[in-house]
């Protein structure tokens, strides 16, 4: 089994899914804030990340920068060989405007040397609870089951088409 992680504005990580804690737990976080784990399903031992565990900034597309089916999505590419992506972790923050907008989590082919290719897996309509307010950051895990054969990209798309960003 292979895990994967992704880091973006919504910071993403893909990993092998194993039920864990249901309560938020505090972890080392950004300058001036803390990082909370909420609904953690992805075991850290199987997590592949492209970040150092601190989050100094947040980025989000808004208004015309978000359009269906996934224009404005954030993603990060990995080349881990063949395996399975079973869980995605997202590190999220908001500035007080999150009101339950849904999120779709994607796995695309390729993406290492250019844009991602075809969608090979998606989980739609996810509504997160307990998204931290900046400067705090919260981790939210999503189970997914996708077999990969080579390079791939993991990402998420916030559903706030032509509106202010939710997180």
C-alpha positions, 0 to 999 in steps of 0.5 A: 500500500502506498500513501500520498500527501499533498500540500496547498492552500487547502493543504492535502495529503493522501495516505492509507486510511485507518480509523483514529481519533474523533476529537480534535488534537493539538499538533505543532503549528504555524507561528502564532497559531496551532494545528488541530487534527479533526477527524483523523483517519490517515495514519501518519506512518503512511503519510507522504508530505511536501511540507515541514509541518508549519504553515505560514500562509494560506491561499484560496481562489475566489469568485471567477477563479472557481468554476465547475468541474474543478477550475481553481482546484489545488493539487500536488504531484507525486511519483511513488510508483504503483500502489493505492491512494487510500486517504487524503489529508487536507490542512485547512484554515479560514478567515471567518467566511466558511459556511459549509461549502462542499469540497471535492477531492480528486486524484489525477494521472500524472502532473509531475512535469506538467498539468495533471491528466485524466481524473482517476478518482474523486469523492464529491460533496464533502462538508468539513466541520471544525475548520480552524480560523487563521492563524490556526490550521486544522487537518481533515482526512477523506477516505478514497480508494484509487489504484495508481500505476505511476505519477499522479496528483492529489487535490481538492476543489472548494465549491464556491463558484463565483463567490467568496472563498469558504476556507 
